[in-house]
Amino acid sequence: RWKPASNREEMERKSAALLDQCPTLVLSSITEEGYPRGCVLVKVSNEGFQKIRVSTGTSSRKTKHFLANPKASICFYNGADGVTLLGKIRVLTDPKESDLYWQDWMIDHFPLGKNDPEFCVLEFTTEEATIWIDNTFETYRY
């Protein structure tokens, strides 16, 4: 049985801790036809749950979607606890920004390394969080 949250800061802290436990997440874009399209991606970095970054190819469908429409959703969970975020994506292709998030395992996807023209980072900024943690449900706007 769910109960309303009593402390916003506590719910936000638990959400950030939950994200720290999740190496993968689902990032959804909006297709050319207006449908949501979710992709499972490895999280590259995060600042709480306010900023989340993943890497992908500059020619990927999701990158094209976000260049046309930056609206996005991210979902992550562990056990019965889960968070759904709404926000916007910024595509980072400038090496001064994207190089900060390069990780060695990415060489399998970008054989030219962090200078591969196909390498980019998608940076998500949260505008709304719907949180279900410890049987407590709440939605917050930012």
N, C-alpha and C positions, 0 to 999 in steps of 0.2 A: 504494500500500500504506500502510495507516495505522500510526501508531506512538503509544504512550501519551505523554501530556504529561509533561514533566520539571519544569515550573515553573508552578505554579498562578497566581502573580502575573503571569507573562508571558502566559499564556492569557487571563486577565481583562483585561489591558491591550490585547491584540490584539482582544478582543471589543468593548471600549469604542470602540477606534479604528474597527473595522468598522461599528459602529452610527453613529458620527459621519459616515461616508460614505454612509449610507442615508437618503434623505429620506422614503422610504415603508417601511412594514412591514405584516405581516399580524397582526391581532389577532383571536383566536378567543374566542368566548363559548360558553356551553352553553345550548341552546334549551330551551324548555318540555318538549320530548319527550326531552331528554337527549342530543341530537346536538351535536357541535362545529360552530360556524358561524364561518368566517373572513371577515374584511373587510380590504381593503387601505385603509390610512389614511395620511395625512401625519403625520409625527412633528412635534410642536410643541416639545418640549424633552426633554432627558434628562440624567441625572446618571450618567455611565458607563452601565452597563446595569442598574444597581440600581433606578432610578426612570425611567420613561418616560411621557410624556404625549402624548395626542392629543385633538383636539376632536371633538365630535359634537353631535347634537341631543338634548335631554332626552326627546323622544318617540320616539327611534329604537329599533328592535328591540334593538340591542346594549345600549343603556342599560337597557332593561327587563330584559334577561337578567342584566346585572351587578347590578342592584338585588335581583334574586331569588337570584342565585348569583354571588359575586364571583370565583370561580375563572376563570382566564384563561390564555392562551398567546400569546406573541408570537414571530414568526419574522422574521428579516432575513438577507440574504445579499448577497454581491457576488462574482461569478464562482463559483469552486468553494468559497469559504469561506461558512459559515453558522452561525447560532446560533439555538437554540430555547430559549425561556424559559418557565417555569411560574411562576405567582404569583397575586396577587389585585389586583383593581381597586377603587379608591375613586372614586366619582362626585362631582366637585367642582361644586357649583352655587352656593355662596356667592360673591358677587362679590369678596369680599376675597381668595379663593383663585383663582378661575377667571380674574379680570381680569388676573392676572400673566402669563397665557399667550396673551392676545389678540394676533393678528397681522392686519395690514391686509388680507391676501388673504381673510380669513374673512368679510368683508362680503358676498361673493357668496353665502354660505350663511346668514348671519345678518344680514338687512337692517337690523335695529335696533341693530347694533353689539354691543359687549361687554355691553350691558344687555338684549339680546334674551333673553326668557325661554326661548327654545329653545336657547341657547348653554350648553354645559357642557363640562367637561374630564374625561377618564378618566385617572386616575393609576394606573399599573401598578407594583407592587413585586415584584421578583424573589425567588423562593424556591428556584428550581433553574435551572441553566444547562447545556444540552448544547451543546458547542462542537466544531465541525469547522473548524479553521483550519490552513493549511499542512500538510495531510495528517496532522494530529494531532487525536485525538478524546478528549474528556474530559467528564465530568458532575460538577458541583459543587452542593452544597446550601448554602442560606443560612438 
